[in-house]
Structure formats: C-alpha cells, structure tokens
Amino acid sequence: MDFYWNGNTNRNNMGRQRMYSPVYGVITQIQDMRMGSSRNSGCTKLITLETEDGNPVNFVVSPSTYILDQVTFYESQPVVMFYDPMAPMPLIYPPQYRAVVAGENVPDVNVTAGYFDRNLLNADGSLRLNLSPQTVVVTSNNQNYTGNPGGRDLVVVYQETTRSIPAQTTPVKVVVLCGCGS
C-alpha cells in the first residue's frame, strides 16, 4: 500500500495551515506508553519504525489515531504513519510524532490523507475524486457517511489514477475524519 502526502492543507479554527506528512518504515518495537494514571496504561502505544533510509522514528499511537482497516500492528510489519508537522513535538532524537493516520503498507493499493475541497479536489490540486455507487464512504468509526464528504479531511483508498492534470481516481473507500479538525 503506497501512502502519499498530497500537500494537503486545511484551515482549522485558529486559521493556521495543517498538512499530513507520511513516514514509511518497518516496525522494530511496540511498547506501552504511560499517560498519567494507571487506568490509561495500555491504551497508548509508542511504535518505533526503521525508515526506508535506516533511521529510527517513534510514533505515539493513541485511541484518537485513525488506523486504516483497524489492523493490529506487529514487529517487522511494513507501515506508513501520517503526522501533522505543525503540531507540537519534543526536540529529541530519535524524533517522536503523534500519528494522525496509520496503516499497513500493502502493494498495489494507494492511500492519501488530507483535506479535499467541496469539489473533492485535494489541497495542492493534484488529485480529484470521482465517487461511484461502489465507493464506500464511511466515518472513522465505520458508519455510513451521507452527503458530500468534500470540505473535510479524508483518508482515500484507491488503486489507479488517470494521467490527467489533476489526476483523477474513483476511490474504493473514503473515510471522513469527522472531529479531527475538519
């Protein structure tokens, strides 16, 4: 599964630009991350990846992280994790980011995450969605989404695009990230 950052930006309530950036890698370690009281123990994971260029990166995967297809992560699994580069983060090595979207990296499947306007064009104008009756459109908790998913942050699963400008695709699945700053 190839994940692409599409240069998406979205204005949140504070007016700043937000974009999701991907990190590809293989999971080398998964551990519980303590977040305050013991009742929260086990709910948040610290996942270490070895990136394609051999560097370690830590991701905080919390209950608010959208996990594509609700996969269960394991060591040695190829994955991609999206983060918001404008979000606060500690200045440490290896870098540590909060995962917004995460999923398994599967061949022949493309995924992009970010803001799409009301016409279903991504923020940098490089990809337009053409929904069909076969396109599954759901919320992040897998409930059917009715209406136009445009004007929101989306996770889009697709296989092929046209070679036009902008590229066009009929997605297999669109996940509307309701409540994630949309």
Sequence and secondary structure as in RCSB ss.txt:
>XXXX:A:sequence
MDFYWNGNTNRNNMGRQRMYSPVYGVITQIQDMRMGSSRNSGCTKLITLETEDGNPVNFVVSPSTYILDQVTFYE
SQPVVMFYDPMAPMPLIYPPQYRAVVAGENVPDVNVTAGYFDRNLLNADGSLRLNLSPQTVVVTSNNQNYTGNPG
GRDLVVVYQETTRSIPAQTTPVKVVVLCGCGS
>XXXX:A:secstr
 EEEE    EE TT  EE  EEEEEEEEEEEE   SSGGGTTTSEEEEEEETTS EEEEEE TTSEEGGG    T
T EEEEEE TTS     SS EEEEEEEEE  TT EEEEEEE TTSBBTTSSEEE   TT EEEETTS B  S   
SEEEEEEES   SSSSEEE  SEEEE TTS  
